[in-house]
Amino acid sequence: MTARVLSAAPPFGRIVGGVMPNGADRLRRIAELARSVSSTLDLETVLDQVTAAVTALRPDVACSVRLIDPVAGGYRLAGAGGVPIAGRTQVIPFGRGLTHAVAEAGRPLLVEAYPGDPRAIEGHWSTGRGLTVYYGAPIGAAGELLGVLSVNLPAGAPPTLEEREMIEALAGQAAVAMRNARLFTQSEARRRAAESLAEVSRVLAQALDPEVLAQRIVDGARDLLQGHRAVLLRLDSDLGELTAAATSGESRAAEMEAPFVSAANDVAARAIRERRPAMVQDFLVEPQLAFPSEWPSQLESVMDRALLAMPLVVQDRVIGAVVVTDRTGRSLDNEELALAQAFADHAALALENARLYSEATRRRREAEELARVARLLTESLDFATAAGRIAETVLPLLRVQASVLRLRQADGSLLAIASAGRTRGAFEPGHRIPPGVGIAGRAVAEGQPVIGDPLGVSTVTTDDFRRRIQASEIQKVLAVPLRVAETILGVLAVGDEAQRAFSAGEVALLQAFGDQAAVALNNAQLFEEAERRRRAAESLAELGQLLTRSLDAAEVSQRIVDSVRTLLGASGAALYSLEPETQNLVSLAFSGDIGPGFAERAAVIPTGFGVAGRAVRERRPVGTPDVLADPGVALTPELRSYVEQAAFRALLGVPLLVQGRVVGALGIGTQAGHVFDAQEIRLVQAFADQAAIALENSRLYGELQAALTKVERSQQQIVQTERLSALREMAGGVAHEFNNLLTIVLGRSEMLLRQVRDPEVVRGLEAISRAALRGARTVRQTREFTRTRHTRAFGVVDLERILHDVVELTRPTWETEAQSRGISYQVRVEGGPLLPISGVLEELREVFMNLLGNALEAMPNGGSLIFRLDRQGDRVVVAAQDSGHGMSERTRERIFAPFFTTKGPQRTGLGLSVAWGIVNRHGGTIEVETAPDRGSTFTVRLPVPQEAPSEQRPAEASAARRGARVLVIDDEPDVRDVLKDILAADGYIVIEASDGAEGLARCEAEPVDLVLTDIFMFGMSGWDVAAACRDRFPTVPVGLIAGWGDQLDAEQLARHRIRFVLTKPFGVDNVLRTVASAL
């Protein structure tokens, strides 16, 4: 209520007529005043009548009525009249001013000089208007002080005795009238409260929607208690948390909201704990409420800090609270508190009714939806269709944003078979999670519904699972196990945002839905299995018929892989036969998406490698869910590379057995993580048995055909064998004679090279030596029917020199001879010089001779070959780039394989494999880059030794060995002479013998330190000489001279105790180094 200033006198002014009454009329006038003041029960009207009556006595006065206000802490201005005054103090604090003096004394007070009184308030408004006389009377009734009636009069004109009596009488009547008005107001308030409560109850009873009802409750509470704001808090009994369900009233700024929410929750918690209303007049000073230090300063200006919380109790169960805020300091009496609690009880009952109605409605809707879903799920026995419907229909049923349906696998992992909503792209069918991972994994492990954060601290995850969950933006998951006859078939998981709270009813609903889904999936699985068995029986019957009418292994094999792949729904299938000689598995047929590179990398599987190779070795089916992660399956680099690019990693290999003998294998591939069950293995085994019969029939038929062909070719083979034997003997004789001649030429030219310095002569002698070596190579090729090689000592090798030698030695072929046929080649060496390396000169020369020869054959119409020298780190690099026709990828991958050739049966196919072995023996690598019609580049990389290799000079005869006696036995005088001159020039004493018998006689006659004998001699061979020396002169080392020393049998050399073999033609350095080493 606010003070009002009257601008015109009410009827009481006409009673007194504007003139002060005389003594005879005093009683009558007082009675009139009393009647006027007491004629109304409205408090504001009473106050207006009092101030009007006073100003009617003296129009030049100002009067006011101030009521005691404990909340405001002083005397609140409730009414005013007389001289219009602006700027009156609304509340005079207790303890100050003349108003307090009157109230404290409890009797009238007259002050004729107001400004000089020490009790007066400085700067009071009356001083400036000349109203310096003060008269005040207390307003009280039945011993209760209600306020003070104050009159300010002009200076020098205090009220007369009769005026004072009339003012006092008005104060007394005002007290009675105010007390009556207050009682009337309270009575009216009770009546209105009862009516409001009845109205609110009626309104609440009409609302069954929880949200609508909640809003009506807060609106009704605020109106009933005349508060500023109201909020309804619901109690989560499981979590013990209060959450706002509805609010009514003015909203506050964001920075002001947090303190009110915190205080409301604390007061509501107290009301819930004590099961009765809880009231605080100012939550900032409430000792039981703790706030941050900055809140009091922020909220000092806020005037509605009083809080009333009423618990909502139904059948002794607390379901929440209603909190009302009002002006700071407001308090409620017991009747008001009882009214508030009555309202709360009505509200709680209405909320419970609405909950029961919503629950009944929900259950009816869920039952209808479950019935509809059951019909939908049973409409189809197709497994994929049923799974998809389950994932889709659960979304609207539980009003969630995502779902994933998973089946439990034999290893406990969970395989996704359908997903919907936000998880459709994150967890596609076929995705697998290990046992126990995620909320779904927990639900299966615990055998009960589980709710939680999919990425929470207590949830087991993998990197892949975490990435997919983050992509789906799902933060709350409910998962239920799918049971069929006490067996957990899988799990159904639904997801939503973080604030989603799944109720017990929703959990039960999802479990009921999951039970129906489990039955539907189980039925679909049983139907699918029955259909698969039927198709398998039909396919096996067709294969049986095919076997009786066809001996074509290719046709039967293709039918087998096509049928088994289709029946299992696999990605690919392949059938292999076992090669008896190599024990390798070679593909016969394949089906499905086998991926790139099958023919090059998986068409031939070495023995023991891969799932099929292991199945053959162990003679039993072998399966793996991920061959790349299975340590029990060995993979070649080619197989691993192939599987990494293929569409499958789960593999099953089954051996093909015929009468206990393995003849091949059948392989099945599907997506990673699939575990092949017993039924699948039995099915593949049945097809494997049919495949084994087909391969065995084909083998027997092939053997019959081969036997017939063998009979036809037997005579030709005998003739060919005799011819080949004669050719070998003839080649041996020719090689022996040529090697003797080349030995003389090479030995003499190298000895001369040690003696001359003329550059022109040196070049000529070097050309003679190179020609001799080239001739030796030609002779050696005629004798290379075997390929046994011994390990030679490494020496200092100049690769640049080797390459130039190779170019020069072959120049007659690629230049002279080619030009005579009208063909032009360009062969050159670029780059260098390079650091010397360690190696065997002859072997490395053979590597590059082989590369040059292959390049020329790849350029039948001419072209270019460039040897580029370079250094890369600790390697020297020689790249041989030609402009030939190139090779296919398949040829490239097999180019270094032994016996592989693209040049027809007349070639052995060992050239590049020998080159690879030489390079590998030198610690290097050889690679090829090629493409059809784009030429080829062979790159040889050889290591550079950490220390520069030293030239292995011929060992000089030490002082102790100078004059060592060397017996040379050879039936070729010129060869003996060459050896004699080489050894004598280095300080040795040479003893000569023309045959074995003469040599042994010389050994008997004089001391010999070393015997050097030719192998092929008339009469006694070199082997015979060695055997005799072994028996008669065991301490004398023996060396052999041969035209093909690197092809001699190592065991035979050891048996005769041969210390070394000197291969014709030999050079000076080779002879001296070998002899010095033997001594």
Secondary structure, 3 states (H helix, E strand, C coil): CCCCECCCCCCHHHHHCCCCCCHHHHHHHHHHHHHHHCCCCCHHHHHHHHHHHHHHHCCCCEEEEEEEECCCCEEEEEEEEECCCCCCCCEEECCCHHHHHHHHHCCCEEECCHHHCCCCCCCCCCHHHCCCEEEEEEEEECCEEEEEEEEEECCCCCCCHHHHHHHHHHHHHHHHHHHHHHHHHHHHHHHHHHHHHHHHHHHHHHCCCHHHHHHHHHHHHHHHCCCCEEEEEEEECCCCEEEEEEEEECCCCHHHHHHHHHHHHHHHHHHHHHCCCEEECCCCCCCCCCCCCCHHHHHCCCCCCEEEEEEEEECCEEEEEEEEEECCCCCCCHHHHHHHHHHHHHHHHHHHHHHHHHHHHHHHHHHHHHHHHHHHHHCCCCHHHHHHHHHHHHHHHHCCCEEEEEEECCCCCEEEEEEEECCCCCCCCCCEECCCCHHHHHHHHHCCCEEECCCCCCCCCCHHHHHHHHHHCCCEEEEEEEEECCEEEEEEEEEECCCCCCCHHHHHHHHHHHHHHHHHHHHHHHHHHHHHHHHHHHHHHHHHHHHHHCCCHHHHHHHHHHHHHHHHCCCEEEEEEECCCCCCEEEEEEEECCCCCHHHHCCEECCCCHHHHHHHHHCCCEEECCHHHCCCCCCCHHHHHHHHHCCCCEEEEEEEEECCEEEEEEEEEECCCCCCCHHHHHHHHHHHHHHHHHHHHHHHHHHHHHHHHHHHHHHHHHHHHHHHHHHHHHHHHHHHHHHHHHHHHHHHHHHHHCCCCCHHHHHHHHHHHHHHHHHHHHHHHHHCCCCCCCCCCCEEECHHHHHHHHHHHCHHHHHHHHHHCCCCEEEEEEECCCCCEEECHHHHHHHHHHHHHHHHHHCCCCEEEEEEEEEECCEEEEEEEECCCCCCHHHHHHCCCCCCCCCCCCCCCCHHHHHHHHHHHCCCEEEEEECCCCCEEEEEEEECCCCCCCCCCCCCCCCCCCCCEEEEECCCHHHHHHHHHHHHHCCCEEEEECCHHHHHHHHHHCCCCEEEEECCCCCCCHHHHHHHHHHHCCCCCEEEEECCHHHCCHHHHHHCCEEEEEECCCCHHHHHHHHHHHC
